[in-house]
């Protein structure tokens, strides 16, 4: 029998982060959960395809069971989530498939399952003419944000991972990106074995010892005949096999349908590499100045994810004035909020309004709202997670109906899914606008300026000075 997991909503009395929305009544919680289900079913399945999206269903549980469950799992929750209380009052929850298991084939349910969760982040550089700082046309948001996060103490050191390398379709760049994720996983990579977390590199851990421990877990999957001796060479070989498998599954297509009737955004817009990428810097050091971008197969999940992300056609700088236009309209006509479908329902009619990819502003609220809703979809796709479940597969069990990936000593059947697809809040747009400015300004002043002597002197001249007088 397929295992399922439950998702409980957050209560209204927990502390708020920018853009968080909390609900007070049982009716509001039910409406919130129904919106999540409808959004996955009617909107995100159109972008990603039937096999990739699992929208779940709403169930009602006995309140005593919910309270006991919350007490039991509280010690296991991440510290960053403990300030948010779980809903123990409504009894409503979402029932979702356990995506650490294979989603397609029951015959391997009794076999060991390996699952890799990747949060790829934004895979393109803004191509909008509304961008005010040239650096945003050269360095991706993720690489710039890393420096601000380190300065704020969230991480001890920046990751070498760059999303543009993963989304390039070039296997060499993808391998480098995945190796960088394994070295500095942060919140962007986790590995599960039989549903149990075995790898998610914390900031204060030693990567070498983590890799050795990971290799012990993975060795039976990749080298079942025990042909490898232990040691650094064994660890490197196993990690290399893992990266190969992840790459091949990410480039595969396990869903025949296209992303609905959405006209795609040309991936060729903007540059295909990030100047801050460690891979790019290594090429420059070696005297090479051109990155090869092989391109993603149209049917693979990375391609579909990138297409959804690129609905952010105006960048937050071009989008924010349109958001302000909608806000001004709602101040005058607050009763129109439901008609504009800002808070749902997320149905076929909502999806149809997303199909207009024009960027010619006609000054209407309708145009502004379409761009705002497309931006929310893009932000959701930028923050989604991809789950790759793998199980050993014997040669006589493999057929054309089952996707299979080969390694040097093993073969795996696999399923690929996407999760964390609840629509980003409309109210979070002002926060995103302010955060974008902080990220760019910090990078210009503290990172780029150090690499540019002219810029460095300019910032020094603009810093506040204290005049000290001495007696003569």
N, C-alpha and C positions, 0 to 999 in steps of 0.2 A: 504494500500500500504506500502511495506517495505521502511523504511527510509534509506537514504544513506548519507555518509559523504565524503568529498573531502580531498585529501592530496596534498599540493602544495610543490614543491621542493624548496630548498634553493638557493639563488643567490650566485654568485661567489665572490662578494665583501664583504661578511661578514667575521668576524674574524675566523680564523681556530683553531680547536682543533686538537690534534694529531690523525691522521687517518681519519679526515674529508676530503671528496672530494667534490669539488664544480665545477659547470659547467657554461661556458661562453655563449655558443650559443644555439639557439633554437634547433638545431639538436642534440647537446650534451645532452640537458635536455630531449628531447624525447627519445634518446637512453638510458639514465639513467633510466627513468620511465619504458621503455619497458623491461629492464633488471630485474627490481624489479618484474614486472608482470610474466615474464618468469621463474624467479627463484622460485617464489611461486608455479606456475602452474606445472613446470616440475621436480622440485627438492624437495621442502619442502612438497608437497602433498604426495610424495613417502614415506617420513619419518612419517608424522603425520596422513595421511588419508584424504579422500575427505571431510568429514563433518567438520573437524577441521580447515582447511585452506581456507581462502577467498582471492584469489590473486587479485581481482579487475580488472578494465579495465581502459584504458587511454581515456580521453575525452579532447576536446578543448573548451575553454570558451572565451567569448568576453573579451578583455583586460580591458575595462571600468568596467565590472562586477568584475573582479579579483581585480582591484585596490580598488574598494569600499569595497569588502569583507575584504581585508587585513587591511584597515583602521578601519573597524568595530570590527574585532577580536583582533587587536593589544593590547587594554587595558586588554583583558582577558588572554593573553599569560603569561606563567610562566616567572619570572624574568630571570631565567637561559637561556631562549631561545630568549630573546629580542635582543641579539647581532647578531642574525642570521636573516637576512632579507629574506622575502618570495619572490618567483619568481613572478614578476608582468609583465614580458616582453614576455614570451613565449606563455602564454595562455594554456599550457598543465597542466593537473592535473590527479590524479588517483581517480576514483570513487569506493568507498568501502562500504560494508554494515555497518550499524551502529551496532557495536557488543555489545552495551549496551541494545539492543533489542533481543528478542528471534529470532533465525535464522531458526527455523524449522517449526513453526506452526503459521498460520495466525489467527487462531481462538482466540488467546489471545492478539492480538495486542491492543485491547481497554482496557485491564486489566492493573493494576499497575505492573511495572517491576522493579525487584531488580537486580543489576548487581555488581559482585565483580571482580575486576581486581587484579591479583596477578603476580608479577614478581618473580618467585621462585629462580632464580640464579642457580649456579652450584651445582648439587646434589651428587657429588662423590668426594672422595679424590684421588689425583694422584697415580697411581699404576706403573708409568714408572720407569725403572731402571736408567733413565737419571737424575732423581731428585737428586740434590747435597746436599740439606739440609734435614735432617731427619724429621724436624718439619713439612714439607709438607706432609709426610706420616701419620701424626697424627692429624693435625689441618687443617680444610678446608680453602679455599681461602677467602670465605665470612667473616668468623669469624676473620681472621687475618686482612683483609682489613678494618673492622670496626674501629679498633684502629688507623690506619693511617688516616682515614677520620675524626675521632674525633680530632686527633692532628692537622690536617690541618684546622679545624674549620667548616667542612661541616656539622657535627652533633654535638650536645652538649653531647650526651652520646651514648655508643654502644647499639645495639639492642641485645636482648636475642634470637632472631630468628637464627636458624641454618638450612640451606637448607637440610642437611642430615636427619634431623628429619622429614621434610615434605616428602622427597622422600623415607622414610623407609618403608612405607606401614603399619607400626604399628600405630593403631589408637590413642593410648595414646601419642606417640611421635608427631604424626600429630596434635593432639589437642593442645599440648604444643607449637608447632611451630606457629600455626595459632593464638593462644592467644598472643604469643610474637609479631607477626606481627601487631595485633590490638593495642597492647600497644605502639609499636614503629614502626609506619608504614613506615617512611622515604619515599623512592620512590617505595616501594615494594608492597603497598596495597592501593587500592582506592575502595570506594563503591559509586554506583550511584543509584538514585531512579528516574525512568522515564527519564533517560538520564542526570539527573542533579547530579553533584558531591555533596554528603552529608558527606563523610568521607574520609580524607586523612591526618592523624595526623601530624601536623607540629611540628618542633623540640621544639618550645617555648610554645606549648599548654599543658594544663593540661589534662592528659589522663582520669582522673575520670569524669570531666565535659564533655569531648568528648564522653565518653561511655554513659553517661546519655542522651545526645542529640541524639546519634545514636539509643539508645533504644527507644526513642520517635518515631523516623522514622520507626523502624522495628516492633514495637508492633502490628500494624494492619496486618502485614504479618504473624507473628507467633502466635499471640493470637487474632484473629479477634473478638471473643466474649467478649473481654475486661475482661477476667477472672483474670487478674493479677492486683494487686494494684501497685502503683508507689513506688519508693524507690530503695535502693541498691540491695535488693533481686530480684526485677523485672529486673533490669539492668543485673545482673549476669545471670539470667535465660535466658533472650533473647540472650545475647552474647553466651551462651553455645549452644542454639539452632542454632544460626548462624554458629558456628564452626562445629557443627554436620552436617549441610546441606552442607557446603563447602567440608568437608571431604568425604562425601558420593558421591558427584558429581565428585570430583577429582579421586575417585577410580572406577567410573563407566566407561563403554565403550559404546559410542554412535556411533561408526563407526565399521562396521563389517570387513572392509578390514585390512590386516596386513600392516606393513610399507614396501610396495613394496617387492622386492626380496633381500633386504639388509640383509646380515647375521649379526645377532646381536652380540654386544660386551658383553661378560659374565659380568653380574652385580656383580658377586662374586669376581671379581678382586678388590684388595684393601680392606680396612676395611669399615664397614658399619656405623661407627659412628665417630664423631669428638670429640676429647678430650676437646675442648674448649666449647662445647655445654653446656648450662645451665642445660639442662635435664640430660646430662651425669654426670655433676658435682654433681647434686642433688643425683643421684644414688650412686655415690662414697661416698658421705657424709653419706648415709644411709647404707653403708657397702656392696653395690651391685656393682659388677664390670663387669657385662655382660648386654649389651643392646639387647633386643629382636628385630629382624628385620623381620617383617612378609612377606616382599616382596610385590611388586606392581603387580596387575593383568596385564597380558600382553596387554590387549586391551585398558587400560586407557591412558589418555593423558600424565600423569606424567611418565609412563613407556616409552612411545614413546619419550618424551622430554629427558629423561635420556639416552636413547640409542643414540640419536643424539649428546648429549653432550659428550658421551664417545668415539666419533670418535677422540677426543683429546687423543690419545693413548700414545703419546710420551712426553706430557707436553711441555710447551713453551721452557724449557731448551733443550729438545731433538729435538724440531721442529726448533729452531732458526738456527742451522747450516745448515739444509736442505733449509731453506729460503735463506740463504746466497749463497748456491749452485745455486739455481734458479736465484738469482740476478746476480751472476757472469756470468751465461750463457746468461742472457739478455743483459749484458754489451757487450758481444762479438757478440751476434746475436739479436739486438733489434727488428728486423723485425719479430722474432718468437713469440713475445708477443701475437699477435692475434691467432696464431696457437695453443698456449698453453691454450687459452681460459681463461686467467687471468681476463679479463674484459668482459667476455661473448663470445658468446651467451650462456646463461644458459638453455640448451636444454637437450633432452634425452641422447645425446652423453656425455655431461658434467656429468650427473648423473651416467652413466655407469662406468665412470672412478673412481667413489667414492666407488665402490663395493669391491675393493681390500683392505682387512684389514690386510695384512701381515705387519710385522714390521722388517723383515730382509732387511737391507739396501744393495742393490746391487751396490751402488755408482753411479747410473744413475740420470739424471735430471728428468726422468719420475717418478721414485720412489719419489724423493724429492717433485715434484709438486703435486703428489697424496696426500702426507701427509699434504702439505700446504693447499690444497683445503679442505681436511677433517677437518683440524683445523679451517678453516674459517666457515665451517658448524657448528662445535661444539661451536664456539664462538657465532654464531647467536642463537643457541638453549639455550646457557647459559644466554642470555640477552632478551629472548622473554617474552611476557606477556600472561597469560591465562585469558580469560574472561568467567565468569560463569553468565548466565542470568537466572533468576528465575521468574516464574509467578504463582500466586495461581491457583490451579486446583481443580474443583469439582469432587467428586468421580465418577459420571456418565460420566464425560468427559475423564477419564483416560482409556487408553487401552494399549495393549501390544506394539503398534507401537510408543507410546509416552513415553519417559523416565520420570519416576516420582520418587521424593524423599519425604519421609514422615518425619514429626516431630510429637511432642506429640499432637498438636492441628490442624496442617495444612498439606497440601500436595502441592507440587510444580511440575510443568513440567519445564524442563530446557534445555538449550543448552550450550555446552562448545566449545569455539573457541580459537585459538591461533593467536596472531598478533605480530608486530615488527619482521618480518621475512626477512627483506632485508639483503643480504649477507654482512658480515663484510668486510671492505676494506682490500685488500692485503697489502696496505701501512701501516696499523696499527700494523703489526706484530713487528717491532722494538720497538714501544711504549709499546706493551704488555710485551715484554721481559724486558725492563727497569722497568716497573711498578711492575712486579713480584718480581724483586730483591728488590725494595724499600719496598714492603709490607712485605716480609719475613724478611729482615734486621731490619726493625722497630719493628716487632713483637718479634724477638729474643732479641733485645737490651732493649726494653722498657716494654715488657709484660712478656715474659718467664723468663727473667733475674730476675725480681722482685720476682718470685715464686721459684727461684733456687738460694740459697745463694752463691754457688760456682760460677755460671755464673755471678751473680751480682758483686762479687769481681773481677772476670776476666775482666769485662767491665770497672770497675773502674780503674784497673791497666793500662788499655790501653788508658784511657782518657788523653787528654793533661793536663799537670801540669804547674803551674807558681811558680818559686822559688822566695821566698821573703827573702831578707837579712836584718837583723837588726844589729844595732851597739851593741857591747858588752861593 
